[in-house]
Each structure stands twice: as structure tokens, then as C-alpha cells.
Amino acid sequence: MGEPELNLHLDPTLLAQAQTAGVAIERVAESAIRLALAKADPAAAEARAVKWAEDNAEGIADYNRRIRERGLIGTEFRKW
């Protein structure tokens, strides 16, 4: 399934400022919608987070195993 298109009207000055600053409008809009949904229905947001964690448990476990075995990239450059 492809991503749906949306016609959105924004303040032209605001849009120009965002573009000049290199702000990815699509990502900001998606993040804002996710935040609004989480505020509007916290239980559903929690259910989506739990489902995501369940769906990705194998990958998360593999990532954590690799970090335990190999450490983090760039650790030798840390100053703290």
C-alpha cells in the first residue's frame, strides 16, 4: 500500500521558513499527528506501542545481543 496524498494548506511564510531551515514537513506532520492521537486516546497509543514492541521483539533482542557482544560503535572516542 502506498502512502496517501493529502492536500494541506499552510501559512506560506511558515512553510518558507521551514524549507529554509531544512525541516522535513512530512515528518513533522506525521510526528504531530502521532502526538495528537496519543493525547486524544492514550490507551490506544499504549496498545500500539505494545504491539510494535511485540512485533519487533526478535529484532530488538538481536540488536541487544550484538551490543552486548560487540559494544557500541565509537565507544573508543567517548570522552565520558
C-alpha atoms as one frame of an Amber mdcrd trajectory, in Angstrom:
protein
   0.000   0.000   0.000   1.408   3.375  -0.981   1.258   6.444   1.178  -1.892
   8.502   0.677  -1.628  12.032  -0.619  -3.020  14.914   1.387  -3.774  18.463
   0.349  -2.644  20.709   3.161  -2.839  24.490   3.311  -0.107  26.170   5.351
   0.904  29.723   6.053   3.287  30.464   3.133   5.736  32.326   5.371   5.839
  29.443   7.830   6.360  26.952   5.020   9.196  29.027   3.526  10.887  29.297
   6.926  10.617  25.550   7.445  12.028  24.826   3.996  14.905  27.268   4.520
  15.696  25.616   7.845  15.647  22.177   6.223  12.653  20.991   8.228  11.066
  17.866   6.741   7.402  18.923   6.704   6.118  15.389   6.138   7.986  14.040
   9.166   6.880  16.921  11.369   3.263  16.439  10.300   3.408  12.695  10.945
   5.006  13.224  14.360   2.407  15.844  15.266  -0.434  13.518  14.257   1.045
  10.686  16.348   1.336  13.023  19.334  -2.238  14.274  18.894  -3.516  10.681
  18.702  -1.594   9.739  21.832  -3.139  12.679  23.694  -6.629  12.025  22.334
  -6.593   8.299  23.125  -3.741   7.294  25.461  -4.993   3.705  25.790  -4.886
   3.152  22.029  -1.428   4.739  21.851  -0.213   2.375  24.565  -1.760  -0.588
  22.721   0.032   0.449  19.507   3.326   0.750  21.398   2.882  -2.691  22.969
   2.010  -4.225  19.586   5.053  -2.570  17.987   7.307  -3.956  20.731   5.799
  -7.425  20.300   6.108  -7.295  16.507   9.751  -6.202  16.767  10.821  -8.264
  19.808  13.052 -10.551  17.759  14.924  -7.670  16.120  15.261  -5.806  19.421
  16.637  -8.929  21.130  19.116  -9.454  18.266  20.252  -5.823  18.438  20.727
  -6.006  22.217  22.685  -9.268  21.849  25.016  -7.690  19.282  25.601  -4.670
  21.534  26.422  -6.954  24.484  28.840  -8.967  22.351  30.497  -6.170  20.356
  29.774  -2.985  22.298  28.640   0.286  20.821  30.223   1.797  17.743  32.518
   4.676  18.600  32.966   3.790  22.270  36.690   4.389  21.944  36.026   8.028
  21.027  33.897   8.856  24.047  35.205  11.418  26.488  32.849  10.449  29.317
